[in-house]
Amino acid sequence: MEVHVAPGQAARLTEVEDLRRFSVIVAAAPDALPALAEALRGVIDFQGAEHAWVSVDWLIEASGRSGSATWRKDFAAMTAYAESKGWTRAEPAALRGHVVWQGG
């Protein structure tokens, strides 16, 4: 899965069937971080410029697959794997993703 963010736009989720990787792709330079962090509060919590915590509830909703038992099972397996690596947070529930900056 990839979470795509850009200044002035809502976050969007792509590659929802690929539950073997997870990253946050930012169409901006790292100096946009303060504004992005403010705009995306509640969905994405940036942990510096390298990592971000993404809301589990938002991921499920944005996936468009919440009604699929198979997808929910696979997402739970992905979350369990992430938990085994220390890439989850309980309150509020979130997954940690690597941030990829794609802007000037």
N, C-alpha and C positions, 0 to 999 in steps of 0.2 A: 504494500500500500504506500501511496505517496500523498502527503498533504501539501497542497500548493497554496502559497500565500503571496500576495503582492500588495504594495501600499494602495489604500483606497478601495480594496476589494475584499469580499468575504472569502474565508478559507474554503477550499474545495478539495474533495477526496477523489483520487483516481487509483486505478489498478486495484480495485477492491477485492478481486479474486486472488491476488498475489499476496498471500498471508505469510510468506517466507521472508519478506523484507519490509522495512518500515523507515521512512525518512520524511523530513520536512524540507520541501524545495521552496526557496525564497527568491522571487524575482526582484531582487534589490541588493544593494551593497550592505555590509554589516552596519554602516552608520545609520541605517533606517531602523535598527533594532528598537530604540526607545518608542518610536511612534507605532511600530508594529505590535510591540508588547502591550501598549495601551489599547490599541484597536481590537486586538484579538483576545483580550482578557476573558477568561471563562471557557475559552476553547483551547488556546495554546498558552502555556506558561514557559517563556524562554528561560533557559538556564545558561546564561552567558550567550556567546555567539555560536557555540558548538553543538548544543543540545537543547531540546525543547520537550516539555511534557504536554501531551495532547489528551484531551478529555476522552475517556472511554465512552461515555454516553454520547458525545458528539460523533465519535467514529462510527458507532452503531447506527445512529440516526442518519448520518451523511452517506453511509454505505448504500442505503436503499435496499439492503438485504436483511433487515431485522426480522422479517417474516419467514426467512429461509432457515429451517432447522439445520440443514447441512452447513450453511455459512456460519450460523451461530456456533455450531460445534467446532468448526475449523478456527473461528475467531477465539473461542475459549482455549483451544490448544495453543494458538499463537500467544495469547496472554499468559498461559501457564509457562511457556518457554521463556517469555520475557521476564516473568517473575523469578524464574530460576537463575537468571543472569543479573538480577537486581535492576531491571529496566521498567519496573512498575512502581506506582505510588498509590497508596490507599485512599488518602483524603486530600483533595477529591481524587477519585479513581482516574489514573492517567497512565499512558504508555510513554516511555522516553524514546525519542527519535533523534537521529543525527541530523543536523541542519546543513543543507547544501545551499550556499549563496551563489546566485546566478546573475548578479547585477554588477554594474560598473564599480 
